[in-house]
Amino acid sequence: MTVTERHALEALRGPALNDSVNGPMDDGYESDGYGAMVLDGTEPLDVSHAGGEFQELTSELLGDFWKSTSQEVRTKRPDYRSFRDRSAKRTAAFSVQLEAMTEAYMAWSLNQRGASRRGFFDSDERRTQEEHQRCDGVDTKLLSVLVLDVFCAEKTSITVVPTDRYLTSALVRHGLIPCSPITPKVAITVHALELYHNTRQRCPQLSIQAYVKSLCDMHGVPFHNHRSRQFSIVLDVYLQILALVSNLVRQALQRDQPDWRLKHCCPACTYKLQDEPAMRFKMLFAQDGNDSLKRVATRVLDGNLDDTGPQAATLPTSDYTLHHEQYLTREFVETFASDRQTGPSIVDEDGDGNLCAERWKNMKDSVTQKMWSVFDETGAFIAVCRHGFCLLIADMVQSGEQSKYALAVTSKLLDAFGSDLGGGYDIGCRFKTTLASSTLGEQARSLNYTSLVNAFHGHAHNRLCQLDNLTTYVEGLGLEDLEGCERAFSKSNSLAPSTRYASIFHRRQAIACYFEHNDEMEVYANLTKFLLNNYKQALDLLSNGRATLEWLMCELGVSDPETFKLWLDEERVYLNSLLREPVEETLQMEYWQRLVNLAGSRKNLETVLSTWTVITPGNVASIRSDGGVTRKAETKRRHAQENYEKDLRAVQELEGRLGITRRWVPEDEEWQAAARLVANRKYQRALDNVERLVVSRIFELSKMNQSGTGYKLRKHIGKALQTRSAAIRAALLQYNTAAKALGRRALEFDEVVEYAFLADFDLLRDTRQDVSTRPWASPTARLAMNMFFKLCRAEEEVVRLNVEIRRIATYIVDEDRYLRSCEALYRDTHPALAHQISRYHSIRSRFTSLHLRSLEKISRLPGFSGTLIPGVSLSRGRGDSASVPSRVPIESVLSCPSACTDNGEEDVDEDIDEDLGTALEERCEALEHILSVTTDA
């Protein structure tokens, strides 16, 4: 590049550079020969005490080269360090300074108390003047950094006082988070980070790149990839500082014990009071897996797209793993991987024996053990209480929704909450068997754990399974549907786009932050609204349902409501009877078949014994020479004798089991009856199968058309009925084949599926039992039974709501008093910590007015039978809201997860973050050029 071209390029950079130059610049060698005359000895070099002559000389000799080095316009040298090395060094450097940065952040936050948020640059000048006045006479320094705020980005000077331990802590003291731990040149304001952090929790689709691009648009500058990388580093450090502050606050509140948050996450579930009525379930929760939050494996991002190879021998790991109190570690989950079946079970590995196995993929190990190798984490498995608070999270790793995740969650909850838990699961019927046969079985039985089926998914289960596990028929459950996981997943699914290609650390960070924010800002805010809506639902059902039930009972001629429970038991017995043939009939048909087999083997034996070999002069020579003919005849006779003896022993054994003293003959009535049974056996089996499917379909149709069933539930039941319709088609094909053999009428699918009631289904009258004559089979009886059990659940719901409402009212009072007392304890000795306790208090107290308003509405409901008078809490241990706080020594060093990420992300250019060593090397190279010129002269 010529000098003229270089000058033209410099002119394009902006007017700032042109202002310093009045005319065109040349190379500096032809404009003045003073440097050359000094080198050849013509002119002496004047040296003064001020210095600078040598620098001017080299500037004249080197011309544009000196200008380029002095202006730090350098070509980027290749960097042979790996991304892992740079991340590890940056993490180690930040980790050393995190304690000082946390203290600086708390000091900055304290200074911001009561100040209006005018932005960094609006208040920086005033703050700098105050620091100069306060530090007058003290040796201070200025650090020049590029500050990125929400609406602008400028280079500014930050005051560094002697009390600042590090440059990073000096920046944090001004409300700035640096992206480099050693030589920070770029920093982002806390306000910009806080805006992104809060916005992303409300809109999880917002990625770092989209936010940084928005900032660049507002700043009027083009976007560069290294800006996103810098923002990611700063965000990790910022969240790490918040985690350390949170640890300090929990320590001051004496709430740093293991699993303290888990045991106190939901005040309605865990804040027990004195003199509460007994309830069957001390706590209700739901657990389920979701495959939306998958993460693409790093080997795929590196270009290895071979999905046919074996999966990784070990689980994906990271040097920097996020440890969060809600997250179950992979090591803990893997302890239940081989714990699925340790004892006898009625269900084998593929779910055979469970009537619902064919409808649920997560009941089949052949499906859940496999997952595309393109993913490492294949989803998330969570547990939530009935009010929506997230209890636990576990990553599903290189597999589907296996039982080990549910076992790990159940084990943790049993250890934390003890007895009388009720857990909802979409395959709760299968999980009940799995839990009983695992090492947790004895603990679950001793603690009276109950496995339940969610209401929404329960209607896709077999009817016989519904009678035992559906929420409508479980005593003590109330109106709870146990579908909290589905509601949580409907919102958390929006996290998927931003976590699909993230590192292990960032994926966990995003999930944990989202659920933590959701608990604090959404679930807790709507807690009393949840209680209000449930109370209204229960009261409406009780007020309207009782009159309806009395009218139905009068029409049915039923005087005692307990009759409906007996009807439910009869239905259970009836459906069980359809699963297998009567034992007496089975033995009689088997005996008849053995007699037929015995007659056939006897006839075969007699035929063999009566067969003679005729010898003539023509074949005598061949028979004598071929001894195989004789041996074949002898073998045939021996086999016929053995078959006869075998059939005779089978007949004798069955005669002993049936108590038959005289063997049946074809003329006997018993023989003929058994023959008819055998002839109809195939037909009856096909008929029983069709009846079972149609009965389940009719009962679910009654639920689908029932008043109060929502649109989504009807759609879900409709999909389940489509699956059942396919099963009915297959069963009808088998039935029509058997009916054709007996000369009976064949049935069409359209004819069967249009039956609405059992009384209209003529097919059922051809079976062994005419179910349409049962009192519980009529449409009126079905409606009455559903109404009765719903009224029972509504009464239980009112009892539970009265307990939970009083718990909330007591918790609000106790928690406010406790936090105010803790803040007062540290206000004099640790004002910065007291301010953080105040901020923690404000998170919950901001919703107190909403809770009080909802509680007031509940108290005015007609039929409200509870009380809003605060009770006395049973929990008075360390950190409990009803306890008396005491000052504790605050540790200066806290253990906390690393602030950096793993090596799963791409490296990006960081033009602004030049290492200090690189700058020194380049300056040394410039000096060597100068010395070489001097030597040559």
Backbone hydrogen bonds, N-H to C=O, Kabsch-Sander energy under -0.5 kcal/mol:
donor,donor_aa,acceptor,acceptor_aa,energy
6,R,2,T,-2.2
7,H,3,V,-2.3
8,A,4,T,-2.1
9,L,5,E,-2.1
10,E,6,R,-2.2
11,A,7,H,-1.9
12,L,8,A,-1.0
13,R,9,L,-0.6
13,R,10,E,-0.8
14,G,11,A,-0.6
17,L,14,G,-0.7
18,N,14,G,-1.0
19,D,15,P,-1.8
20,S,16,A,-0.6
20,S,17,L,-0.5
21,V,18,N,-1.2
37,M,33,G,-2.1
38,V,34,Y,-2.0
39,L,35,G,-1.8
40,D,36,A,-2.0
41,G,38,V,-0.6
42,T,37,M,-1.6
43,E,37,M,-1.5
46,D,44,P,-0.7
56,E,52,G,-1.9
57,L,53,E,-2.2
58,T,54,F,-2.3
59,S,55,Q,-1.8
60,E,56,E,-1.8
61,L,57,L,-2.3
62,L,58,T,-2.6
63,G,59,S,-1.6
65,F,62,L,-1.7
67,K,63,G,-1.7
68,S,64,D,-2.5
69,T,65,F,-2.0
70,S,66,W,-2.9
71,Q,67,K,-2.0
72,E,69,T,-1.1
73,V,68,S,-2.5
74,R,72,E,-1.1
80,Y,78,P,-0.6
86,R,82,S,-2.1
87,S,83,F,-2.5
88,A,84,R,-2.6
89,K,85,D,-2.4
90,R,86,R,-2.5
91,T,87,S,-2.6
92,A,88,A,-2.6
93,A,89,K,-2.4
94,F,90,R,-2.6
95,S,91,T,-2.7
96,V,92,A,-1.6
97,Q,93,A,-1.0
98,L,94,F,-1.0
101,M,97,Q,-2.5
102,T,98,L,-2.7
103,E,99,E,-2.2
104,A,100,A,-2.3
105,Y,101,M,-2.5
106,M,102,T,-2.4
107,A,103,E,-2.1
108,W,104,A,-2.7
109,S,105,Y,-2.9
110,L,106,M,-2.0
111,N,107,A,-2.1
112,Q,108,W,-1.6
113,R,110,L,-1.1
115,A,112,Q,-1.9
118,R,116,S,-1.6
123,S,119,G,-1.1
124,D,120,F,-1.3
125,E,121,F,-0.7
127,R,123,S,-2.1
128,T,124,D,-2.7
129,Q,125,E,-2.1
130,E,126,R,-2.1
131,E,127,R,-1.9
132,H,128,T,-2.3
133,Q,129,Q,-2.2
134,R,130,E,-2.3
135,C,131,E,-2.8
136,D,133,Q,-0.9
138,V,135,C,-2.4
140,T,138,V,-0.8
141,K,160,V,-2.3
143,L,158,I,-2.9
144,S,142,L,-0.5
145,V,143,L,-0.6
145,V,156,T,-2.4
146,L,185,K,-3.0
147,V,145,V,-0.7
147,V,154,E,-3.1
148,L,146,L,-0.5
148,L,187,A,-2.5
149,D,147,V,-0.6
149,D,152,C,-2.5
154,E,147,V,-1.6
156,T,145,V,-2.7
158,I,143,L,-3.1
160,V,141,K,-3.4
161,V,159,T,-0.6
164,D,161,V,-1.8
165,R,163,T,-0.5
170,A,166,Y,-1.6
171,L,167,L,-2.0
172,V,168,T,-2.4
173,R,169,S,-2.0
174,H,170,A,-0.5
174,H,171,L,-1.3
175,G,172,V,-2.0
176,L,171,L,-2.1
177,I,188,I,-2.8
179,C,186,V,-1.7
187,A,146,L,-2.6
188,I,177,I,-2.3
189,T,148,L,-2.1
190,V,175,G,-2.3
193,L,189,T,-1.8
194,E,190,V,-3.2
195,L,191,H,-2.1
196,Y,192,A,-1.9
197,H,193,L,-2.8
198,N,194,E,-2.4
199,T,195,L,-2.3
200,R,196,Y,-2.7
201,Q,197,H,-1.3
202,R,198,N,-1.4
203,C,199,T,-2.4
206,L,203,C,-2.2
211,Y,207,S,-1.9
212,V,208,I,-2.8
213,K,209,Q,-2.5
214,S,210,A,-1.8
215,L,211,Y,-2.2
216,C,212,V,-2.5
217,D,213,K,-2.1
218,M,214,S,-2.1
219,H,215,L,-2.2
220,G,216,C,-1.2
221,V,216,C,-2.1
227,R,224,H,-1.4
228,S,224,H,-0.7
228,S,225,N,-0.7
229,R,225,N,-1.5
230,Q,226,H,-2.5
231,F,227,R,-2.6
232,S,228,S,-2.3
233,I,229,R,-2.1
234,V,230,Q,-2.5
235,L,231,F,-2.7
236,D,232,S,-2.1
237,V,233,I,-2.0
238,Y,234,V,-2.7
239,L,235,L,-2.7
240,Q,236,D,-2.0
241,I,237,V,-2.3
242,L,238,Y,-2.3
243,A,239,L,-2.1
244,L,240,Q,-2.2
245,V,241,I,-2.5
246,S,242,L,-2.5
247,N,243,A,-2.1
248,L,244,L,-2.2
249,V,245,V,-2.4
250,R,246,S,-2.6
251,Q,247,N,-2.4
252,A,248,L,-2.5
253,L,249,V,-2.3
254,Q,251,Q,-0.9
255,R,250,R,-3.4
260,W,257,Q,-1.7
263,K,259,D,-2.0
264,H,260,W,-0.9
264,H,261,R,-0.7
265,C,261,R,-0.6
265,C,262,L,-0.6
269,C,266,C,-0.6
270,T,266,C,-2.5
271,Y,267,P,-1.6
272,K,270,T,-1.7
274,Q,872,V,-2.3
276,E,273,L,-0.6
282,K,280,R,-0.6
282,K,420,D,-2.8
283,M,420,D,-1.2
285,F,422,G,-2.4
286,A,384,V,-2.9
287,Q,424,G,-2.5
288,D,382,I,-1.9
290,N,380,A,-2.2
294,K,292,S,-1.5
295,R,377,E,-2.7
296,V,500,R,-3.0
297,A,374,V,-3.1
300,V,297,A,-0.7
301,L,297,A,-1.4
302,D,298,T,-1.7
303,G,300,V,-1.5
304,N,299,R,-2.3
305,L,303,G,-1.2
307,D,305,L,-1.3
309,G,306,D,-0.6
321,T,319,D,-0.6
324,H,322,L,-0.6
327,Y,324,H,-0.9
328,L,393,I,-3.0
333,V,329,T,-1.9
334,E,330,R,-2.5
335,T,331,E,-0.8
335,T,332,F,-0.6
336,F,333,V,-1.9
337,A,334,E,-1.5
339,D,336,F,-0.9
342,T,437,S,-2.2
348,D,352,D,-1.1
351,G,348,D,-1.7
354,N,351,G,-2.0
355,L,353,G,-0.6
357,A,354,N,-1.5
359,R,356,C,-1.6
360,W,356,C,-0.6
360,W,357,A,-0.9
363,M,360,W,-1.2
364,K,361,K,-1.9
365,D,349,E,-1.2
365,D,363,M,-0.6
367,V,364,K,-1.3
368,T,364,K,-2.2
369,Q,365,D,-2.1
370,K,367,V,-1.0
375,F,372,W,-1.5
376,D,295,R,-2.1
378,T,376,D,-0.6
378,T,396,M,-3.3
379,G,396,M,-0.7
380,A,290,N,-2.3
381,F,394,A,-3.3
382,I,288,D,-2.2
383,A,392,L,-1.8
384,V,286,A,-2.5
385,C,389,F,-2.1
386,R,284,L,-1.6
388,G,385,C,-1.5
391,L,383,A,-3.3
392,L,383,A,-1.2
393,I,326,Q,-2.4
394,A,381,F,-2.3
396,M,379,G,-2.2
397,V,395,D,-0.7
398,Q,376,D,-3.1
398,Q,396,M,-0.5
400,G,368,T,-4.3
402,Q,400,G,-1.9
405,Y,402,Q,-1.0
406,A,402,Q,-0.7
407,L,403,S,-2.4
408,A,404,K,-2.2
409,V,405,Y,-2.2
410,T,406,A,-2.5
411,S,407,L,-2.5
412,K,408,A,-2.1
413,L,409,V,-2.3
414,L,410,T,-2.4
415,D,411,S,-2.0
416,A,412,K,-1.7
417,F,413,L,-2.9
418,G,413,L,-0.5
418,G,414,L,-1.5
420,D,447,L,-2.4
422,G,283,M,-2.1
423,G,450,T,-2.4
424,G,285,F,-3.0
424,G,422,G,-0.5
425,Y,452,L,-1.8
428,G,425,Y,-1.9
430,R,427,I,-0.5
431,F,427,I,-2.7
432,K,428,G,-1.9
433,T,429,C,-0.9
434,T,430,R,-2.1
435,L,431,F,-3.1
436,A,432,K,-1.8
437,S,433,T,-1.7
438,S,435,L,-0.9
441,G,438,S,-1.5
444,A,440,L,-3.0
445,R,441,G,-2.4
446,S,442,E,-2.3
447,L,443,Q,-2.0
448,N,445,R,-1.0
449,Y,444,A,-2.8
450,T,421,L,-2.1
452,L,423,G,-3.0
452,L,450,T,-0.5
453,V,469,N,-1.4
454,N,425,Y,-0.5
455,A,481,D,-2.3
458,G,454,N,-2.2
459,H,455,A,-0.8
460,A,457,H,-1.9
461,H,458,G,-1.6
466,Q,462,N,-2.2
467,L,463,R,-1.8
468,D,464,L,-0.6
468,D,465,C,-0.8
469,N,465,C,-2.1
470,L,466,Q,-2.1
471,T,453,V,-0.5
473,Y,470,L,-1.5
474,V,470,L,-0.5
474,V,471,T,-0.8
475,E,473,Y,-0.6
477,L,474,V,-1.3
480,E,477,L,-1.0
487,R,483,E,-1.4
488,A,484,G,-2.2
489,F,485,C,-2.9
490,S,486,E,-1.8
491,K,487,R,-0.7
491,K,488,A,-0.8
492,S,488,A,-2.5
493,N,489,F,-1.9
494,S,491,K,-1.2
495,L,492,S,-2.2
496,A,493,N,-1.5
498,S,495,L,-0.6
499,T,495,L,-1.0
499,T,496,A,-0.9
500,R,496,A,-1.3
502,A,499,T,-0.8
507,R,503,S,-2.4
508,R,504,I,-2.2
509,Q,505,F,-2.6
510,A,506,H,-2.4
511,I,507,R,-2.3
512,A,508,R,-2.9
513,C,509,Q,-2.4
514,Y,510,A,-2.1
515,F,511,I,-2.3
516,E,512,A,-2.1
517,H,513,C,-2.4
518,N,514,Y,-2.7
519,D,515,F,-2.1
520,E,516,E,-1.8
521,M,517,H,-3.0
522,E,518,N,-1.7
523,V,518,N,-2.8
524,Y,519,D,-1.9
526,N,522,E,-1.7
527,L,524,Y,-1.2
530,F,526,N,-2.1
531,L,527,L,-1.7
532,L,528,T,-2.4
533,N,529,K,-2.5
534,N,530,F,-2.2
535,Y,531,L,-2.2
536,K,532,L,-2.3
537,Q,533,N,-2.2
538,A,534,N,-2.4
539,L,535,Y,-2.5
540,D,536,K,-2.6
541,L,537,Q,-2.1
542,L,538,A,-2.2
543,S,539,L,-2.6
544,N,540,D,-2.2
545,G,541,L,-2.2
546,R,542,L,-1.3
548,T,544,N,-1.3
549,L,545,G,-2.7
550,E,546,R,-2.2
551,W,547,A,-1.9
552,L,548,T,-2.2
553,M,549,L,-2.6
554,C,550,E,-2.0
555,E,551,W,-1.8
556,L,552,L,-2.0
557,G,553,M,-1.2
558,V,553,M,-2.4
563,T,560,D,-1.9
564,F,561,P,-1.7
565,K,562,E,-0.7
566,L,562,E,-1.4
567,W,563,T,-2.3
568,L,564,F,-2.0
569,D,565,K,-1.9
570,E,566,L,-2.3
571,E,567,W,-2.5
572,R,568,L,-1.9
573,V,569,D,-2.3
574,Y,570,E,-2.6
575,L,571,E,-2.5
576,N,572,R,-2.0
577,S,573,V,-1.9
578,L,574,Y,-1.0
579,L,576,N,-1.2
580,R,577,S,-0.6
586,T,582,P,-2.1
587,L,583,V,-2.3
588,Q,584,E,-2.1
589,M,585,E,-2.6
590,E,586,T,-2.2
591,Y,587,L,-2.5
592,W,588,Q,-2.5
593,Q,589,M,-2.3
594,R,590,E,-2.2
595,L,591,Y,-2.2
596,V,592,W,-2.2
597,N,593,Q,-2.3
598,L,594,R,-2.6
599,A,595,L,-2.5
600,G,596,V,-2.1
601,S,597,N,-2.5
602,R,598,L,-2.4
603,K,599,A,-2.2
604,N,600,G,-2.1
605,L,601,S,-2.2
606,E,602,R,-2.7
607,T,603,K,-2.1
608,V,604,N,-2.0
609,L,605,L,-2.7
610,S,606,E,-1.9
611,T,608,V,-1.0
612,W,610,S,-0.5
614,V,612,W,-0.7
616,T,614,V,-0.5
619,N,616,T,-0.9
620,V,616,T,-1.5
623,I,619,N,-2.3
624,R,620,V,-2.0
625,S,621,A,-2.0
626,D,622,S,-1.7
627,G,625,S,-0.7
629,V,626,D,-0.7
631,R,627,G,-1.7
632,K,628,G,-2.6
633,A,629,V,-1.8
634,E,630,T,-2.0
635,T,631,R,-2.4
636,K,632,K,-2.3
637,R,633,A,-1.9
638,R,634,E,-2.3
639,H,635,T,-2.4
640,A,636,K,-1.9
641,Q,637,R,-2.1
642,E,638,R,-2.2
643,N,639,H,-2.4
644,Y,640,A,-1.9
645,E,641,Q,-2.1
646,K,642,E,-2.4
647,D,643,N,-2.4
648,L,644,Y,-2.1
649,R,645,E,-2.2
650,A,646,K,-2.0
651,V,647,D,-2.1
652,Q,648,L,-2.3
653,E,649,R,-2.2
654,L,650,A,-2.1
655,E,651,V,-2.1
656,G,652,Q,-1.6
657,R,653,E,-1.7
658,L,654,L,-2.5
659,G,655,E,-0.9
660,I,655,E,-2.0
661,T,659,G,-0.5
668,D,665,V,-2.2
672,Q,668,D,-1.7
673,A,669,E,-2.4
674,A,670,E,-2.5
675,A,671,W,-2.2
676,R,672,Q,-1.9
677,L,673,A,-2.0
678,V,674,A,-2.5
679,A,675,A,-2.3
680,N,676,R,-1.9
681,R,678,V,-0.9
682,K,678,V,-0.6
684,Q,680,N,-3.3
685,R,681,R,-2.5
686,A,682,K,-2.1
687,L,683,Y,-2.2
688,D,684,Q,-3.0
689,N,685,R,-2.0
690,V,686,A,-2.0
691,E,687,L,-2.6
692,R,688,D,-2.5
693,L,689,N,-1.9
694,V,690,V,-2.5
695,V,691,E,-2.7
696,S,692,R,-1.8
697,R,693,L,-2.0
698,I,694,V,-2.7
699,F,695,V,-2.2
700,E,696,S,-2.0
701,L,697,R,-2.2
702,S,698,I,-1.9
703,K,699,F,-1.3
704,M,700,E,-2.4
705,N,701,L,-2.1
706,Q,703,K,-0.7
709,T,706,Q,-1.6
710,G,708,G,-0.5
714,R,710,G,-2.2
715,K,711,Y,-2.4
716,H,712,K,-2.5
717,I,713,L,-2.7
718,G,714,R,-2.5
719,K,715,K,-2.0
720,A,716,H,-2.0
721,L,717,I,-2.3
722,Q,718,G,-1.7
723,T,719,K,-1.8
724,R,720,A,-2.3
725,S,721,L,-2.4
726,A,722,Q,-1.6
727,A,723,T,-1.5
728,I,724,R,-2.1
729,R,725,S,-2.1
730,A,726,A,-1.8
731,A,727,A,-2.3
732,L,728,I,-2.7
733,L,729,R,-1.8
734,Q,730,A,-1.6
735,Y,731,A,-2.2
736,N,732,L,-2.8
737,T,733,L,-1.6
738,A,734,Q,-1.9
739,A,735,Y,-3.0
740,K,736,N,-2.1
741,A,737,T,-1.3
742,L,738,A,-1.1
743,G,740,K,-0.8
744,R,739,A,-3.3
752,V,748,E,-1.5
753,V,749,F,-2.5
754,E,750,D,-0.8
755,Y,752,V,-1.5
758,L,777,A,-0.5
760,D,757,F,-0.9
761,F,758,L,-1.4
762,D,760,D,-1.2
764,L,761,F,-1.3
765,R,762,D,-1.0
766,D,763,L,-1.5
767,T,764,L,-1.1
771,V,769,Q,-1.2
773,T,770,D,-1.5
774,R,771,V,-1.7
777,A,774,R,-1.3
778,S,775,P,-0.6
782,R,778,S,-2.3
783,L,779,P,-2.2
784,A,780,T,-2.4
785,M,781,A,-2.6
786,N,782,R,-2.3
787,M,783,L,-2.2
788,F,784,A,-2.5
789,F,785,M,-2.3
790,K,786,N,-2.0
791,L,787,M,-2.1
792,C,788,F,-2.0
793,R,789,F,-2.2
794,A,790,K,-2.4
795,E,791,L,-2.1
796,E,792,C,-1.7
797,E,793,R,-2.2
798,V,794,A,-1.9
799,V,795,E,-1.6
800,R,796,E,-2.2
801,L,797,E,-2.7
802,N,798,V,-2.3
803,V,799,V,-1.5
804,E,800,R,-2.5
805,I,801,L,-2.8
806,R,802,N,-1.5
807,R,803,V,-1.8
808,I,804,E,-2.3
809,A,805,I,-2.2
810,T,806,R,-2.2
811,Y,807,R,-2.7
812,I,808,I,-2.5
813,V,809,A,-1.3
814,D,810,T,-2.7
815,E,811,Y,-3.1
816,D,812,I,-1.7
817,R,813,V,-2.0
818,Y,814,D,-2.5
819,L,815,E,-2.4
820,R,816,D,-1.9
821,S,817,R,-1.8
822,C,818,Y,-2.3
823,E,819,L,-2.3
824,A,820,R,-1.9
825,L,821,S,-1.6
826,Y,822,C,-1.3
827,R,823,E,-0.7
830,H,826,Y,-1.9
834,A,830,H,-2.6
835,H,831,P,-2.0
836,Q,832,A,-1.6
837,I,833,L,-2.2
838,S,834,A,-1.9
839,R,835,H,-2.1
840,Y,836,Q,-2.3
841,H,837,I,-2.3
842,S,838,S,-1.9
843,I,839,R,-1.1
844,R,840,Y,-0.9
845,S,841,H,-2.6
846,R,842,S,-1.4
847,F,844,R,-1.5
848,T,845,S,-1.4
851,H,847,F,-2.2
852,L,848,T,-2.7
853,R,849,S,-2.0
854,S,850,L,-2.2
855,L,851,H,-2.8
856,E,852,L,-2.0
857,K,853,R,-1.7
858,I,854,S,-2.1
859,S,855,L,-2.2
860,R,856,E,-1.0
861,L,858,I,-1.5
864,F,861,L,-1.9
873,S,871,G,-0.5
874,L,272,K,-2.4
875,S,272,K,-0.5
876,R,874,L,-0.7
880,D,877,G,-1.7
882,A,875,S,-0.6
883,S,880,D,-1.6
891,E,889,P,-0.6
894,L,892,S,-0.5
914,E,912,I,-1.8
919,A,915,D,-1.5
920,L,916,L,-1.9
921,E,917,G,-2.1
922,E,918,T,-2.0
923,R,919,A,-1.9
924,C,920,L,-2.1
925,E,921,E,-1.9
926,A,922,E,-1.9
927,L,923,R,-2.0
928,E,924,C,-2.0
929,H,925,E,-1.8
930,I,926,A,-1.7
931,L,927,L,-2.4
932,S,928,E,-2.2
933,V,929,H,-1.9
934,T,930,I,-2.1
935,T,931,L,-2.2
936,D,932,S,-2.2
937,A,933,V,-1.6
